[in-house]
Structure formats: C-alpha cells, structure tokens
Amino acid sequence: MSVLFVEYPKCSTCQKAKKWLEGKGVAFTGRNIKEERPRREELEEWHKKSGLDLKRFFNTSGNLYKEMQLKDKLPQMTQEEKYELLATDGMLVKRPIVVAGDTVLVGFKEGEWEQGLLK
C-alpha cells in the first residue's frame, strides 16, 4: 500500500508525525503542502474517504485562516466553496494529512494513526 504524507516541513506537528511514521517502519512519499498544494478534486476525495467534517480540513490555528476571518465566513459557505477555498493555498489546509488507500487521517493523533495505519 502506498502512503502519501502531506506536510509543511517547518511544522513541528508534521515533524513529529514524520518521525512516528519512520519509527513504525511505514514507507511513505512526502509532499510539501506549500509547494504542491492539494487540488480541489484531491480535497474532495480525501474528505469523503476520511468521514470527517470538512471543517476539520481547515488549519484553524493558521495566520491565513485568522486574517481571512474564516471562523465567521465558513458557516455561510457551501461545500463547493470550501473545497475551492482550500485549494487556493496549502497553508489553509490542516496538516499533516496521510492518505493510505481508503484511509485518510488529518492532523496527528498517535492513537488514530495507530488504528488507521497499523491495523
């Protein structure tokens, strides 16, 4: 199974997640979210596979999210508008993201990753 690890290398959580993957012997392909942001189609596919609320895909602690005042704007936006917005800038997207077959994990929670990747 191929594993895609979408990260921002300067992010401490991404660094921790990468060390975890390496420590567990999980082979992966890394992708810098700032240099190669997720396409709208990818985001929609990942969202559907994840089973998560689309809001979980937003980097709510990021500067761009705050500058754009998305906390107030997101509730009025359609799902299509949210996908389009996420695809405009990788820094809006919560990271890291791991895509492994039908498993998509957003953010790093060791317990979730244990269950999702090492089952």
Backbone as CSV, one residue per row, in Angstrom:
resi,resn,N_x,N_y,N_z,CA_x,CA_y,CA_z,C_x,C_y,C_z
1,MET,0.858,-1.191,0.000,0.000,0.000,0.000,0.892,1.237,0.000
2,SER,0.595,2.156,-0.900,1.381,3.386,-0.915,0.764,4.396,0.053
3,VAL,1.634,5.139,0.721,1.203,6.109,1.719,1.704,7.481,1.296
4,LEU,0.781,8.438,1.216,1.135,9.821,0.911,1.108,10.609,2.212
5,PHE,2.198,11.320,2.469,2.317,12.132,3.682,2.407,13.590,3.249
6,VAL,1.329,14.331,3.461,1.257,15.736,3.062,1.610,16.571,4.286
7,GLU,2.654,17.382,4.151,3.192,18.103,5.301,3.668,19.507,4.944
8,TYR,3.893,20.280,5.986,4.627,21.537,5.880,5.880,21.299,6.721
9,PRO,7.062,21.187,6.087,8.272,20.773,6.795,8.635,21.600,8.033
10,LYS,8.231,22.852,8.092,8.557,23.689,9.247,7.604,23.475,10.423
11,CYS,6.539,22.737,10.197,5.512,22.485,11.220,6.011,21.421,12.200
12,SER,6.027,21.762,13.484,6.536,20.825,14.498,5.672,19.568,14.589
13,THR,4.373,19.697,14.416,3.492,18.526,14.448,3.796,17.603,13.274
14,CYS,4.071,18.187,12.107,4.417,17.386,10.929,5.742,16.656,11.157
15,GLN,6.686,17.330,11.771,7.988,16.718,12.062,7.810,15.531,13.009
16,LYS,6.975,15.714,14.016,6.698,14.650,14.987,6.026,13.463,14.288
17,ALA,5.061,13.762,13.416,4.339,12.713,12.684,5.288,11.949,11.752
18,LYS,6.180,12.670,11.108,7.140,12.038,10.195,8.054,11.082,10.970
19,LYS,8.519,11.519,12.130,9.360,10.655,12.980,8.582,9.415,13.406
20,TRP,7.306,9.598,13.716,6.466,8.473,14.117,6.378,7.460,12.980
21,LEU,6.083,7.942,11.754,5.989,7.049,10.590,7.288,6.286,10.387
22,GLU,8.403,7.007,10.440,9.711,6.380,10.245,9.981,5.355,11.343
23,GLY,9.634,5.700,12.580,9.843,4.805,13.711,9.019,3.525,13.626
24,LYS,7.862,3.613,12.970,6.983,2.446,12.815,7.299,1.677,11.527
25,GLY,8.271,2.164,10.761,8.641,1.487,9.518,7.630,1.651,8.400
26,VAL,6.841,2.727,8.441,5.846,2.979,7.398,6.526,3.741,6.261
27,ALA,6.611,3.109,5.091,7.197,3.764,3.922,6.176,4.758,3.370
28,PHE,6.630,5.938,3.010,5.706,6.967,2.521,6.386,7.862,1.499
29,THR,5.551,8.552,0.750,6.002,9.586,-0.167,5.623,10.913,0.457
30,GLY,6.587,11.784,0.659,6.317,13.090,1.260,5.932,14.120,0.212
31,ARG,5.135,15.072,0.636,4.717,16.154,-0.258,4.584,17.445,0.548
32,ASN,5.301,18.468,0.134,5.264,19.766,0.798,3.990,20.498,0.379
33,ILE,3.126,20.752,1.346,1.810,21.335,1.073,1.899,22.769,0.543
34,LYS,2.979,23.458,0.876,3.137,24.838,0.413,3.595,24.871,-1.049
35,GLU,4.467,23.926,-1.406,4.986,23.879,-2.778,4.026,23.191,-3.736
36,GLU,3.320,22.194,-3.255,2.377,21.454,-4.097,1.068,21.302,-3.342
37,ARG,0.274,22.361,-3.390,-0.976,22.345,-2.620,-1.964,21.334,-3.198
38,PRO,-2.807,20.817,-2.335,-3.809,19.835,-2.799,-4.775,20.468,-3.800
39,ARG,-5.082,19.704,-4.832,-6.071,20.160,-5.817,-7.474,19.965,-5.246
40,ARG,-8.396,20.693,-5.777,-9.782,20.638,-5.328,-10.315,19.207,-5.354
41,GLU,-10.021,18.468,-6.440,-10.505,17.096,-6.592,-9.910,16.182,-5.512
42,GLU,-8.637,16.394,-5.212,-7.996,15.605,-4.160,-8.670,15.867,-2.819
43,LEU,-8.889,17.131,-2.524,-9.507,17.505,-1.256,-10.885,16.861,-1.094
44,GLU,-11.663,16.873,-2.171,-12.995,16.269,-2.109,-12.888,14.761,-1.867
45,GLU,-11.972,14.110,-2.576,-11.787,12.664,-2.415,-11.322,12.338,-0.988
46,TRP,-10.336,13.083,-0.498,-9.820,12.847,0.850,-10.901,13.068,1.900
47,HIS,-11.669,14.132,1.711,-12.743,14.446,2.651,-13.741,13.287,2.725
48,LYS,-14.159,12.788,1.568,-15.145,11.697,1.541,-14.589,10.434,2.189
49,LYS,-13.321,10.122,1.917,-12.722,8.913,2.492,-12.515,9.047,4.004
50,SER,-12.271,10.264,4.452,-11.955,10.479,5.877,-13.163,10.306,6.782
51,GLY,-14.352,10.634,6.269,-15.552,10.599,7.095,-15.629,11.760,8.079
52,LEU,-14.728,12.712,7.950,-14.683,13.869,8.858,-15.514,15.021,8.339
53,ASP,-15.867,15.922,9.231,-16.493,17.176,8.851,-15.467,17.965,8.028
54,LEU,-15.903,18.619,6.977,-14.981,19.365,6.112,-14.220,20.447,6.878
55,LYS,-14.823,20.970,7.936,-14.149,21.999,8.734,-12.825,21.481,9.311
56,ARG,-12.736,20.167,9.551,-11.503,19.582,10.088,-10.322,19.715,9.119
57,PHE,-10.607,19.979,7.860,-9.543,20.127,6.865,-8.950,21.534,6.864
58,PHE,-9.564,22.444,7.603,-9.050,23.814,7.673,-8.045,23.953,8.810
59,ASN,-6.955,24.649,8.538,-5.934,24.938,9.541,-6.423,26.138,10.357
60,THR,-7.255,25.851,11.341,-7.913,26.921,12.105,-6.953,27.717,12.986
61,SER,-5.752,27.209,13.204,-4.791,27.959,14.019,-3.807,28.753,13.159
62,GLY,-3.952,28.669,11.845,-3.035,29.366,10.941,-3.345,30.847,10.799
63,ASN,-2.314,31.610,10.478,-2.468,33.058,10.304,-3.438,33.404,9.176
64,LEU,-3.341,32.683,8.061,-4.197,32.982,6.917,-5.672,32.783,7.265
65,TYR,-5.976,31.723,7.989,-7.346,31.439,8.420,-7.876,32.615,9.239
66,LYS,-7.037,33.104,10.141,-7.440,34.226,11.005,-7.554,35.533,10.221
67,GLU,-6.574,35.788,9.347,-6.599,37.019,8.552,-7.847,37.091,7.682
68,MET,-8.249,35.942,7.135,-9.416,35.907,6.251,-10.730,35.839,7.030
69,GLN,-10.630,35.793,8.359,-11.805,35.721,9.235,-12.738,34.573,8.857
70,LEU,-12.132,33.418,8.608,-12.901,32.269,8.136,-13.796,31.664,9.210
71,LYS,-13.474,31.892,10.457,-14.333,31.380,11.528,-15.769,31.879,11.331
72,ASP,-15.890,33.141,10.911,-17.212,33.738,10.703,-17.787,33.426,9.323
73,LYS,-16.918,33.211,8.339,-17.381,33.032,6.958,-17.744,31.594,6.604
74,LEU,-17.026,30.623,7.175,-17.247,29.221,6.797,-18.687,28.739,6.965
75,PRO,-19.364,29.092,8.061,-20.731,28.577,8.228,-21.684,28.975,7.088
76,GLN,-21.411,30.085,6.412,-22.290,30.531,5.329,-21.870,29.973,3.964
77,MET,-20.711,29.335,3.906,-20.198,28.854,2.622,-20.745,27.464,2.284
78,THR,-20.902,27.207,0.981,-21.307,25.877,0.535,-20.085,24.958,0.584
79,GLN,-20.336,23.676,0.505,-19.239,22.711,0.489,-18.332,22.963,-0.710
80,GLU,-18.917,23.262,-1.861,-18.134,23.550,-3.072,-17.212,24.743,-2.859
81,GLU,-17.737,25.791,-2.246,-16.931,26.984,-1.974,-15.781,26.658,-1.015
82,LYS,-16.026,25.796,-0.064,-14.977,25.399,0.888,-13.867,24.628,0.190
83,TYR,-14.248,23.698,-0.692,-13.230,22.951,-1.455,-12.385,23.919,-2.284
84,GLU,-13.062,24.814,-2.964,-12.348,25.785,-3.818,-11.391,26.642,-2.986
85,LEU,-11.843,27.090,-1.837,-11.022,27.924,-0.965,-9.802,27.146,-0.462
86,LEU,-10.015,25.933,-0.003,-8.898,25.111,0.482,-7.849,24.904,-0.606
87,ALA,-8.297,24.773,-1.839,-7.379,24.512,-2.953,-6.565,25.744,-3.357
88,THR,-6.919,26.915,-2.848,-6.205,28.133,-3.250,-4.866,28.293,-2.558
89,ASP,-4.709,27.725,-1.365,-3.468,27.917,-0.604,-3.280,26.766,0.378
90,GLY,-2.155,26.063,0.252,-1.867,24.938,1.118,-1.826,25.299,2.589
91,MET,-1.550,26.577,2.899,-1.465,26.983,4.294,-2.844,27.050,4.968
92,LEU,-3.907,26.968,4.180,-5.263,26.920,4.751,-5.625,25.503,5.198
93,VAL,-4.864,24.531,4.722,-5.198,23.126,4.951,-4.520,22.588,6.211
94,LYS,-5.289,21.924,7.039,-4.765,21.278,8.264,-3.760,20.212,7.842
95,ARG,-2.701,20.113,8.599,-1.683,19.131,8.289,-1.121,18.562,9.577
96,PRO,-0.463,17.440,9.474,-0.237,16.633,8.269,-1.504,15.862,7.866
97,ILE,-1.476,15.423,6.619,-2.526,14.542,6.103,-1.826,13.280,5.624
98,VAL,-2.389,12.139,5.982,-1.889,10.868,5.480,-2.992,10.226,4.663
99,VAL,-2.626,9.805,3.446,-3.569,9.109,2.578,-2.981,7.727,2.301
100,ALA,-3.680,6.702,2.755,-3.231,5.321,2.565,-4.429,4.485,2.128
101,GLY,-4.550,4.302,0.827,-5.720,3.574,0.306,-6.989,4.332,0.630
102,ASP,-7.908,3.673,1.346,-9.178,4.312,1.715,-9.106,5.023,3.054
103,THR,-7.908,5.068,3.651,-7.735,5.719,4.942,-7.149,7.115,4.744
104,VAL,-7.805,8.107,5.316,-7.302,9.478,5.282,-7.331,10.008,6.711
105,LEU,-6.162,10.437,7.187,-6.032,10.973,8.535,-5.586,12.433,8.444
106,VAL,-6.237,13.279,9.219,-5.944,14.715,9.189,-5.497,15.146,10.578
107,GLY,-4.328,15.801,10.644,-3.764,16.171,11.930,-3.086,14.937,12.515
108,PHE,-2.240,15.122,13.509,-1.523,13.981,14.072,-2.016,13.654,15.465
109,LYS,-2.711,12.531,15.551,-3.115,11.966,16.840,-2.636,10.530,16.816
110,GLU,-1.654,10.243,17.658,-0.984,8.955,17.623,-1.945,7.771,17.651
111,GLY,-2.950,7.825,18.510,-3.926,6.735,18.601,-4.657,6.493,17.288
112,GLU,-5.094,7.580,16.648,-5.799,7.468,15.362,-4.874,6.880,14.301
113,TRP,-3.626,7.327,14.315,-2.678,6.839,13.310,-2.357,5.366,13.536
114,GLU,-2.237,4.945,14.805,-2.018,3.521,15.138,-3.120,2.695,14.499
115,GLN,-4.383,3.088,14.768,-5.530,2.339,14.257,-5.638,2.415,12.745
116,GLY,-5.419,3.601,12.180,-5.619,3.782,10.748,-4.535,3.191,9.874
117,LEU,-3.314,3.153,10.378,-2.193,2.724,9.528,-1.600,1.374,9.889
118,LEU,-1.758,0.959,11.128,-1.070,-0.258,11.575,-2.019,-1.401,11.893
119,LYS,-3.238,-1.321,11.364,-4.232,-2.366,11.681,-3.902,-3.674,11.008
